[in-house]
Amino acid sequence: MALHKFIQVAPYVECEGKTHLENVFLDIIENKGEGIILRLPNASHKGGRTSDYLKFKVLPLPLP
């Protein structure tokens, strides 16, 4: 059961390499997702901004 109609918790998926990352990312984009968050394997959870996480998404093209 969903907790909210617009929000859902994404599953944890361990990256198996560049091809796997690209396939997971494309699947998310094809299903109307915005992108993924990559985390360093040994990083602990921290509040606020940190270099341990990387947002991986498609940037919109600028309007002409």
CNS distance restraints for C-alpha pairs under 8 A (distance, minus, plus):
assign (resid   2 and name CA) (resid   7 and name CA) 7.94 0.50 0.50
assign (resid   2 and name CA) (resid   8 and name CA) 6.75 0.50 0.50
assign (resid   3 and name CA) (resid   7 and name CA) 7.38 0.50 0.50
assign (resid   3 and name CA) (resid   8 and name CA) 7.21 0.50 0.50
assign (resid   4 and name CA) (resid   8 and name CA) 6.98 0.50 0.50
assign (resid  15 and name CA) (resid  20 and name CA) 6.50 0.50 0.50
assign (resid  15 and name CA) (resid  21 and name CA) 6.07 0.50 0.50
assign (resid  16 and name CA) (resid  20 and name CA) 5.67 0.50 0.50
assign (resid  16 and name CA) (resid  21 and name CA) 7.23 0.50 0.50
assign (resid  17 and name CA) (resid  21 and name CA) 6.20 0.50 0.50
assign (resid  18 and name CA) (resid  22 and name CA) 6.19 0.50 0.50
assign (resid  19 and name CA) (resid  23 and name CA) 6.18 0.50 0.50
assign (resid  20 and name CA) (resid  24 and name CA) 6.15 0.50 0.50
assign (resid  21 and name CA) (resid  25 and name CA) 6.02 0.50 0.50
assign (resid  22 and name CA) (resid  26 and name CA) 6.05 0.50 0.50
assign (resid  23 and name CA) (resid  27 and name CA) 6.15 0.50 0.50
assign (resid  24 and name CA) (resid  28 and name CA) 6.31 0.50 0.50
assign (resid  25 and name CA) (resid  29 and name CA) 6.27 0.50 0.50
assign (resid  25 and name CA) (resid  35 and name CA) 6.63 0.50 0.50
assign (resid  25 and name CA) (resid  36 and name CA) 6.93 0.50 0.50
assign (resid  26 and name CA) (resid  30 and name CA) 5.99 0.50 0.50
assign (resid  27 and name CA) (resid  31 and name CA) 6.27 0.50 0.50
assign (resid  28 and name CA) (resid  32 and name CA) 6.57 0.50 0.50
assign (resid  28 and name CA) (resid  33 and name CA) 4.95 0.50 0.50
assign (resid  28 and name CA) (resid  34 and name CA) 7.30 0.50 0.50
assign (resid  28 and name CA) (resid  35 and name CA) 6.64 0.50 0.50
assign (resid  29 and name CA) (resid  33 and name CA) 4.84 0.50 0.50
assign (resid  29 and name CA) (resid  34 and name CA) 6.26 0.50 0.50
assign (resid  29 and name CA) (resid  35 and name CA) 6.65 0.50 0.50
assign (resid  34 and name CA) (resid  57 and name CA) 6.20 0.50 0.50
assign (resid  34 and name CA) (resid  58 and name CA) 7.32 0.50 0.50
assign (resid  35 and name CA) (resid  55 and name CA) 7.32 0.50 0.50
assign (resid  35 and name CA) (resid  56 and name CA) 5.65 0.50 0.50
assign (resid  35 and name CA) (resid  57 and name CA) 4.27 0.50 0.50
assign (resid  35 and name CA) (resid  58 and name CA) 6.97 0.50 0.50
assign (resid  36 and name CA) (resid  55 and name CA) 6.08 0.50 0.50
assign (resid  36 and name CA) (resid  56 and name CA) 5.29 0.50 0.50
assign (resid  36 and name CA) (resid  57 and name CA) 6.49 0.50 0.50
assign (resid  37 and name CA) (resid  53 and name CA) 6.60 0.50 0.50
assign (resid  37 and name CA) (resid  54 and name CA) 5.61 0.50 0.50
assign (resid  37 and name CA) (resid  55 and name CA) 4.60 0.50 0.50
assign (resid  37 and name CA) (resid  56 and name CA) 5.95 0.50 0.50
assign (resid  38 and name CA) (resid  53 and name CA) 5.53 0.50 0.50
assign (resid  38 and name CA) (resid  54 and name CA) 5.00 0.50 0.50
assign (resid  38 and name CA) (resid  55 and name CA) 6.33 0.50 0.50
assign (resid  38 and name CA) (resid  56 and name CA) 7.07 0.50 0.50
assign (resid  39 and name CA) (resid  43 and name CA) 6.97 0.50 0.50
assign (resid  39 and name CA) (resid  52 and name CA) 5.79 0.50 0.50
assign (resid  39 and name CA) (resid  53 and name CA) 4.48 0.50 0.50
assign (resid  39 and name CA) (resid  54 and name CA) 6.45 0.50 0.50
assign (resid  40 and name CA) (resid  52 and name CA) 5.45 0.50 0.50
assign (resid  40 and name CA) (resid  53 and name CA) 6.51 0.50 0.50
assign (resid  43 and name CA) (resid  52 and name CA) 6.19 0.50 0.50
assign (resid  46 and name CA) (resid  50 and name CA) 7.40 0.50 0.50
